[in-house]
Amino acid sequence: MNALAPAPVAPQTHAPADPLAEQILDTLVHRIGKDAQAARPHDWLAATILTVRNDIIERWMASTKAAHAAGAKRVYYLSLEFLIGRLLRDAIANLGRTDEITRALASLGVDLAEIEEIEPDAALGNGGLGRLAACFMESMATLELPAYGYGIRYVNGMFRQRIDDGWQVELPETWLAHGNPWEFERRESAYLVGFGGEVETTDAGRAHWKPAEAVQAIAVDTPAVGWRGKRVNTLRLWTARALDPIRLDAFNAGDHERALQGQVRAETLVRVLYPADSTPAGQELRLRQEYFFSSASIQDIVRRHVQYFGDVRTLPDKAAIQLNDTHPAVSVAELMRLLIDHHELDFDEAWEITKGTFGYTNHTLLPEALESWPLPLFERMLPRHMQLIYAINARVLREARRSGADDRAVSTISLIDEGGERRVRMANLAFAGSHSVNGVAALHTDLMKQTVFADLHRLYPERINNKTNGITPRRWLQQCNPGLCGILSDVIGPGFLDDAEKLSELNAHAGDAALQEHVAGVKRANKEALSSFLRDRMKLRLDPDALFDVQIKRIHEYKRQLLNLVETVALYDQIRSHPERDWSPRVKIFAGKAASSYHNAKLIIKLANDIARRVNTDPAVGELLKVVFIPNYNVSLAEKIIPAADLSEQISTAGMEASGTGNMKFALNGALTIGTLDGANIEIKDRVGDENIVIFGLTAEEVAAKRANGYVPRAMIEGSRELAQAVKAIATGVFSPDDPHRYRDLMNGLYDHDWFMVAADFDAYHSAQREVDRRWGDQPGWRASAIRNIANVGWFSSDRTIAEYARDIWGVM
Ligand SMILES: *Cc1c(COP(=O)(O)O)cnc(C)c1O
């Protein structure tokens, strides 16, 4: 025997009982380089992931081969954000191996749940838009579509939020600190991405772009496992490398900084995720990121197509590219460039191919959030693309004129905003370059047609369509709420796991007292688990019998955490004035991050914490009201909070939340919604029924009318005793005695303009909350409502959403 062979590693007590345990142990030793005694939790995590990965890789290769052999059309989902969260639990649950792996690890003295908890949460996104992309990846694999996600491998994704003395502090999230066993770097899949320089004309009369600078985009692949492991797709994220990582001449001359400059500049491209919720980053770097990932992705797609099918002209038959919002919209110009400059097609043919290939999903109508770039910047960075955009624009405007558009319509259709500083409108580019433009909920799609895209819609009336968002029921029911899943399986069988709409079979049992008892028991257990998590983490004691009233999402004025907080203050006031009334105990739970440059959002976080400090220590309210702000909202935290929620706060100003997906997650886990007629709330209401949801407030139409007709918030505030008192208390420092003027400007904003209609909706919201109290008082009624929510929101599965995209937009089903 080789003297250098490793000593036997497993101690007697850890003698592996099954082959899987043997494999994990072998991986630990030979891949991680630790034995069972020396291994730390992170080592076990890595060994487990690497072992599971073997299974995934085989399916992954089989999936790729099958698509190739069938000559299948592929779907490409381009998104600057993928909020994927942790992957281990998802992957093994989808492979159906959870029990087996739990047992194997237990035989090694390792608790699966414990190592799952230390997996970093991959937060390569801001919020809903990024989470949607992650749910879509899972559903595309589940529906066995050959699909690729394309994005950026940010070294630091979303920041980690710490709360210091009530204030948000942003810290870098180092999710790659322990390496990332899920990913594969594909050095062979590398592309040059150019910037700047100039465009020359060749002797043959063709344009030739000579960039001043080029970086290398390198593919890093992560497998996306579908339900029951039927298919494994690829999430391809780009990282950047300088062509010349080090300039030796400079280095040897002693100028070390200059020698590494190129590498630093390249790495900067993939370092940060831009905050989506602040006004559009005017930063040059943001445009560089958008072009970097668009160009690498489009080059990769065209290369694959030509390699498999030989002729670039068949691209629309074999590739569907979906643009998740306008961040990848420059892809339209990039594909045109490749088709015309590299594949030598004429403009008309290239344009038909481009439109046939792209689809665009719009996520916002807020004018300040519609991306546009100063023309001089765009022209300097992407001179050839600028020429192509002019050419596209000329063509679109010609079509507009021909269809009878007047000057006003032509100016809104134009890809160039000529009002003031000239800018390139990315939404118009994406719209013009796509055969499908979709909204993400019915109301949002209607508003698209009526507002920002009204003239484009008149010009291309077939283009706009609706695809109401969805969530994957694997992560957002099966994995986060196994207790509930067990009960549902017992009652209606496991069919709902494959088809979430089968949950409707539960309707027949909503009145069944035993089922109500069981569902309530699971909810109670989930609330206990959350309480114990918060006790450890925040030294906080919560009563699991209280109503858990939850608002977790990005902090934004349009989402109206402020409405909730002002109402909380009013409730606090009333409990103090009338302690003798029959109040039902409530816990108000908040979580969410504010964009670091968004002053009011950060102040709202501080206000939540200031209110919590005062309310939670007031003996006059005792257990009747508690307020909690949980730091560092992310996917993993959402998975803990949502199964424990009784009430889901979806209270955006009507017309401003395109869809929302948090609303769907809560309903699927048996929370009742208190919400406005906004986004997908409307469709949730239509499905669960008016008696099982609490709707209040102005409609989108009423909001628009109020704004148009001169809304006077002061009159609203002075007309409502509760509101006036609460606003006054906050404004005068009742919750901030250390700095009495802290919230003066925030409250003055409500008096002065109240753009988000907090005052206008306050009384309706306050009454709706009392309606919630009444319903909560009738526990059998509440429980039946919870079951009817679960039963009727299966339609919001992202499997349904993806099936609609596949059929109506991509032509792959
Ligand atoms: C679902 C989800 C969101 C989106 O929530 P909304 O309430 O729709 O804004 C944002 N962040 C995370 C982590 C999520 O899981």
The ligand as an SDF file (V2000), in Angstrom:
LIG
                    3D

 15 15  0  0  0  0  0  0  0  0999 V2000
  -41.0720   37.8760   -3.8140 C   0  0  0  0  0  0  0  0  0  0  0  0
  -39.9480   38.7270   -3.4240 C   0  0  0  0  0  0  0  0  0  0  0  0
  -39.9540   40.0860   -3.7340 C   0  0  0  0  0  0  0  0  0  0  0  0
  -41.1070   40.7630   -4.4270 C   0  0  0  0  0  0  0  0  0  0  0  0
  -42.0520   41.1570   -3.4400 O   0  0  0  0  0  0  0  0  0  0  0  0
  -43.2220   42.1930   -3.7600 P   0  0  0  0  0  0  0  0  0  0  0  0
  -44.0540   42.1530   -2.5230 O   0  0  0  0  0  0  0  0  0  0  0  0
  -43.9600   41.6760   -4.9370 O   0  0  0  0  0  0  0  0  0  0  0  0
  -42.6000   43.5150   -3.9830 O   0  0  0  0  0  0  0  0  0  0  0  0
  -38.8830   40.8530   -3.3410 C   0  0  0  0  0  0  0  0  0  0  0  0
  -37.8490   40.3230   -2.6770 N   0  0  0  0  0  0  0  0  0  0  0  0
  -37.8120   39.0160   -2.3430 C   0  0  0  0  0  0  0  0  0  0  0  0
  -36.6490   38.4980   -1.5820 C   0  0  0  0  0  0  0  0  0  0  0  0
  -38.8540   38.1760   -2.7080 C   0  0  0  0  0  0  0  0  0  0  0  0
  -38.8030   36.8840   -2.3760 O   0  0  0  0  0  0  0  0  0  0  0  0
  1  2  1  0
  2  3  1  0
  2 14  2  0
  3  4  1  0
  3 10  2  0
  4  5  1  0
  5  6  1  0
  6  7  2  0
  6  8  1  0
  6  9  1  0
 10 11  1  0
 11 12  2  0
 12 13  1  0
 12 14  1  0
 14 15  1  0
M  END
$$$$
